[in-house]
Each structure stands twice: as structure tokens, then as C-alpha cells.
Amino acid sequence: MEGWFGRGTAVAAVALMALGPSIAKAVDMAEMSFVFWRLVLATGFFVVVLLAVGQRVTVADVRRSAVGGVVFGLYLVAFLVAMRRTSAVNAAVILSLQPVVLLAAGARLFGERPHRSVYGWSVLAFAGVVVAMVASDASGVATRWGDLLALATMLLFAGYYVVSRRVRAGMDSSTYQVALTLVATATVLPFALVADGGVALPDARDWWLAAAMAVVPGTGHLLANVAHGYASLATVSVVNLGFISFAPLYAWWLVGEAVGGVQAVGMAVVMVALGFVVTRPAEPVGG
């Protein structure tokens, strides 16, 4: 059975990744350029981690990680483009459908059989996401094209998790994280070059914010890849819905954004549902 280590690591990963929106709110530079420099700094950070654990990256490792890196890079680009063309509510709800895809992928590709209660709690968590987002002050104009981009973003994210789970079966998480971030950086670069502002150098303040994004949410991505070796896709994907609860709490704490009463109820529903999911492991998974 998957143990507390895998499930706890998945929760820690989401908790760290959810700091990303609060950091991004303070950034002044063009978004695509910021993503590029964030990936550059993340690569350096992960190399330090890799050296600290006595590992190294080979050309073969980069080849094996190429698909994951390309899909992750395209996910980052699609997410930015989608958020500019649809409302935050629509984007969050569509992205929250990823457990449906990953539950099916886990069963078909990896033979995972989640505890039956996981499906019910997943539905409840999704309902909590909808309530929290509709009750929030998230704004934006929704378009059909933007919603389709959000759907593509969700599928890219799900694909990234599936690929990562496969690669992690034969590669340690630190090596994989360095290799995929290298490829993701190369993938994002052409988009950054043609975006507004090009690949502009950050100013002193944005350098610090890019470094914070690289280290804190970046560590979350590293922990997510650690979790792939110890937890099922079902568990990791459903735990990701906790992002909707963690992110507003950080925004309230760090940037003073208010959390409304109904929004708080939706967030609480998500957290309670995820609490039950985390305590009900799936069938055996790889270590």
C-alpha cells in the first residue's frame, strides 16, 4: 500500500506550489519573460540540490526527461495564454477536472485501483472548488477560445503527471527535476522571445521574486515528482485540488486579499474532502 510518506509529500508539494500566485502578484515584468527566468533560476537551484545528494545528469537522462520537460513547458505557456482569455473561475474549474483524467489514466496505464470512497470525496472536493471560485472576487472575461485553452492546459498538466510517473519508475526525482527543467526552459524560450517585451532582464526586485518562485514552488514541483514514486496518480491528482484552498489563504496572509464567507466554506469543503482522500490509500504502487 502507498504509505504516509507519499501522501504527505503530495500535500507538502501542493502547499509549496500554492505560494506561486502570491509571489506572481508582486511581479512587474512581462509574464512570459518572468516564467523563462524563473525556470533558469530553478535549473540552477535543482543542480545544487542534485550535487548535494551526490547525483549528476547525463545526456541520456535529458533524453529520457525530454517529453516531460516539453509537456511541462507547454503547460506553463498554455496556462498563461488561457488566463488572459477566460475568467479565473472558468479556468480554475476546468483545471480542477484533472483528477477525472488521471483517475482513468492511473487505472488503465498503471493498474491502480483507488479505494471506492476516493471517487465520492473527489466529487465533493470538486464541488468545493466550484463554490470557492464562484464566491471569490476572481474576475476576467470568459471566451470559448479561452475555455478551450484552459481545457488544453488541464490535459497538458495531466499528461505531464502521467509522463513523470513513468519516468520516475527508473530515475530518481532530483535527476529528473534537473533534466525536465532544462528542457522546459528551452521549450519556453521561443515563446518568451516573441511575447511582449521579449526576454527582458528582471530588475533587482523581480530577480528576488523569480528566485523565490524558483525555490519555493519549485521545491513543490520537486516534491510532486518524489510523490510519484510513492503514491498513486489518483492520490496525487486529487490532493492537487488543495491548491484552491491553500492559494487564497496565502494571498490573505501575504498580500491582504480578503476571503469571503461562502468562499471560506468552499475551501473548507475541499480541505475536508482531501483529508479523507489522504487517509484512504490506493492499491499498491511503485516505490
ChimeraX attribute file (.defattr): number of C-alpha atoms within 10 A of each C-alpha:
attribute: neighborCount
match mode: 1-to-1
recipient: residues
	/A:1	12
	/A:2	19
	/A:3	17
	/A:4	14
	/A:5	13
	/A:6	24
	/A:7	25
	/A:8	16
	/A:9	22
	/A:10	28
	/A:11	24
	/A:12	19
	/A:13	27
	/A:14	25
	/A:15	22
	/A:16	21
	/A:17	23
	/A:18	25
	/A:19	23
	/A:20	21
	/A:21	15
	/A:22	20
	/A:23	20
	/A:24	18
	/A:25	11
	/A:26	12
	/A:27	17
	/A:28	13
	/A:29	16
	/A:30	16
	/A:31	17
	/A:32	25
	/A:33	24
	/A:34	24
	/A:35	24
	/A:36	27
	/A:37	25
	/A:38	22
	/A:39	26
	/A:40	19
	/A:41	22
	/A:42	27
	/A:43	24
	/A:44	16
	/A:45	17
	/A:46	24
	/A:47	19
	/A:48	14
	/A:49	17
	/A:50	19
	/A:51	13
	/A:52	10
	/A:53	10
	/A:54	8
	/A:55	13
	/A:56	14
	/A:57	16
	/A:58	11
	/A:59	9
	/A:60	10
	/A:61	17
	/A:62	21
	/A:63	14
	/A:64	17
	/A:65	26
	/A:66	21
	/A:67	19
	/A:68	28
	/A:69	28
	/A:70	22
	/A:71	24
	/A:72	28
	/A:73	29
	/A:74	21
	/A:75	24
	/A:76	20
	/A:77	20
	/A:78	20
	/A:79	21
	/A:80	17
	/A:81	17
	/A:82	23
	/A:83	21
	/A:84	14
	/A:85	20
	/A:86	22
	/A:87	19
	/A:88	21
	/A:89	24
	/A:90	24
	/A:91	25
	/A:92	22
	/A:93	21
	/A:94	20
	/A:95	20
	/A:96	24
	/A:97	20
	/A:98	22
	/A:99	26
	/A:100	16
	/A:101	17
	/A:102	25
	/A:103	22
	/A:104	16
	/A:105	19
	/A:106	20
	/A:107	15
	/A:108	11
	/A:109	11
	/A:110	16
	/A:111	14
	/A:112	19
	/A:113	18
	/A:114	21
	/A:115	14
	/A:116	10
	/A:117	11
	/A:118	23
	/A:119	17
	/A:120	13
	/A:121	20
	/A:122	25
	/A:123	17
	/A:124	18
	/A:125	28
	/A:126	23
	/A:127	17
	/A:128	26
	/A:129	28
	/A:130	23
	/A:131	21
	/A:132	29
	/A:133	22
	/A:134	19
	/A:135	18
	/A:136	20
	/A:137	15
	/A:138	12
	/A:139	12
	/A:140	15
	/A:141	13
	/A:142	18
	/A:143	15
	/A:144	10
	/A:145	12
	/A:146	21
	/A:147	19
	/A:148	16
	/A:149	22
	/A:150	28
	/A:151	23
	/A:152	19
	/A:153	27
	/A:154	24
	/A:155	20
	/A:156	22
	/A:157	23
	/A:158	25
	/A:159	21
	/A:160	20
	/A:161	23
	/A:162	20
	/A:163	18
	/A:164	26
	/A:165	24
	/A:166	15
	/A:167	21
	/A:168	21
	/A:169	13
	/A:170	11
	/A:171	16
	/A:172	14
	/A:173	22
	/A:174	22
	/A:175	23
	/A:176	28
	/A:177	31
	/A:178	27
	/A:179	27
	/A:180	26
	/A:181	27
	/A:182	23
	/A:183	23
	/A:184	27
	/A:185	23
	/A:186	17
	/A:187	21
	/A:188	23
	/A:189	20
	/A:190	13
	/A:191	18
	/A:192	22
	/A:193	15
	/A:194	12
	/A:195	14
	/A:196	13
	/A:197	14
	/A:198	15
	/A:199	21
	/A:200	16
	/A:201	13
	/A:202	18
	/A:203	11
	/A:204	8
	/A:205	11
	/A:206	20
	/A:207	17
	/A:208	13
	/A:209	22
	/A:210	23
	/A:211	18
	/A:212	19
	/A:213	27
	/A:214	25
	/A:215	21
	/A:216	20
	/A:217	22
	/A:218	26
	/A:219	22
	/A:220	24
	/A:221	20
	/A:222	21
	/A:223	24
	/A:224	27
	/A:225	25
	/A:226	25
	/A:227	27
	/A:228	28
	/A:229	24
	/A:230	23
	/A:231	29
	/A:232	30
	/A:233	29
	/A:234	27
	/A:235	30
	/A:236	29
	/A:237	23
	/A:238	29
	/A:239	28
	/A:240	22
	/A:241	27
	/A:242	25
	/A:243	24
	/A:244	25
	/A:245	24
	/A:246	18
	/A:247	20
	/A:248	25
	/A:249	21
	/A:250	19
	/A:251	20
	/A:252	13
	/A:253	12
	/A:254	12
	/A:255	14
	/A:256	11
	/A:257	14
	/A:258	14
	/A:259	18
	/A:260	13
	/A:261	12
	/A:262	15
	/A:263	23
	/A:264	19
	/A:265	16
	/A:266	26
	/A:267	29
	/A:268	18
	/A:269	22
	/A:270	30
	/A:271	22
	/A:272	15
	/A:273	24
	/A:274	24
	/A:275	15
	/A:276	14
	/A:277	26
	/A:278	21
	/A:279	13
	/A:280	18
	/A:281	23
	/A:282	22
	/A:283	14
	/A:284	16
	/A:285	19
	/A:286	14
	/A:287	14
